[in-house]
Amino acid sequence: MEVLISTSRMRECIADEKRAREIRDAIAEGHISYGMQTFDQSLMQLYKSKLVTYETALGAATNPDDFALFVRGISGTSEGKWEMNA
């Protein structure tokens, strides 16, 4: 599941077509302060909670390469700001 909170930055990104590409990163960055999460952050939480297998999470990830890197402890490019609770 993805969670987007209507912050001023989000409203600006949605209103300005040129900033729309910032939305995913803004969601990832807002995980701690606003409780937002990307789909892949949600998958990571499910995986860490042992509710899904690695293979299932990887198969569903929007960016499998970054997901695999993050599982190994390496920050990927698009989700570099993930901070997940164990």
C-alpha positions in Angstrom: 0.0 0.0 0.0 1.2 3.5 -0.7 0.4 6.4 1.7 0.6 10.0 0.6 -0.2 12.8 3.0 -1.3 16.2 1.6 1.6 18.3 2.6 2.4 21.7 1.0 5.2 20.0 -1.0 2.9 17.3 -2.2 0.2 19.8 -3.3 2.9 21.8 -5.2 4.2 18.6 -6.9 0.7 17.6 -7.9 -0.3 21.0 -9.2 2.9 21.6 -11.2 3.3 19.0 -14.0 7.1 19.7 -14.1 7.4 18.6 -10.4 5.3 15.5 -10.7 8.4 13.3 -10.9 9.3 14.4 -7.4 6.3 12.8 -5.8 7.8 9.3 -5.3 10.9 10.7 -3.6 8.8 13.0 -1.5 6.7 10.1 -0.3 9.9 8.1 0.5 11.4 11.1 2.4 8.2 11.7 4.3 8.2 8.2 5.8 9.4 9.2 9.3 8.0 12.7 9.7 4.6 12.2 8.0 4.0 8.5 8.0 4.0 8.3 4.2 5.3 5.3 2.4 5.9 4.1 -1.1 4.7 0.7 -2.3 8.2 -0.7 -2.1 8.6 0.6 1.5 5.4 -1.2 2.3 6.8 -4.4 0.8 10.0 -4.0 2.8 8.0 -3.7 6.0 6.0 -6.9 5.1 9.2 -8.7 4.3 11.0 -7.6 7.5 7.9 -8.6 9.5 8.1 -12.1 7.8 4.6 -11.7 6.3 5.8 -12.2 2.7 8.9 -14.0 1.4 11.8 -12.3 -0.3 10.8 -13.7 -3.6 7.2 -12.5 -3.3 8.3 -9.0 -2.3 10.9 -8.8 -5.0 8.5 -9.9 -7.6 6.0 -7.2 -6.7 8.5 -4.4 -6.2 8.2 -1.4 -8.5 12.0 -1.3 -8.7 13.3 -4.9 -8.0 17.0 -3.9 -8.4 16.8 -1.2 -5.7 14.7 -3.5 -3.5 17.3 -6.2 -3.7 20.1 -3.7 -2.9 18.2 -2.4 0.1 17.6 -5.8 1.5 21.4 -6.3 1.3 21.9 -3.1 3.2 22.9 -1.0 0.2 20.9 2.2 -0.6 19.4 2.1 -4.1 18.9 5.1 -6.3 15.2 5.7 -6.1 14.6 4.6 -2.5 17.8 5.9 -0.9 15.9 7.5 1.9 14.2 4.4 3.3 14.3 4.1 7.0 12.3 1.0 8.0 11.7 -0.3 11.5 12.8 -3.9 11.9 
